[in-house]
Amino acid sequence: MLKITPAARKELKRIVDDRKLDVGRCLRLAIPPAWTGAGDFGIVIDGEKGGDRSVLVRGVKVLLLDEHLLEKLASSKLDFKESPQGIGFTLDVY
């Protein structure tokens, strides 16, 4: 199962709270082609789809994960930290 660190959970919750997303909208961990930004992955705003798994923080849905992507990331870790590239989410894939 994808591990999501406490720092990543805290930042996801902060983003969801700050953005005041419309009903039915949430953050999603995305890879290309859904993710078109720099890097191999990103966090986008999207609606829930069949087969999605949800990450909850204090009862609030903060992240959607596609079931098939989740299988590929079974031994991975999503973190929020400072790196040489700056402060942001990192995805360590093992």
Order of alpha helices (4+ residues) and beta strands (2+ residues): beta-alpha-beta-beta-beta-beta-alpha-beta-beta
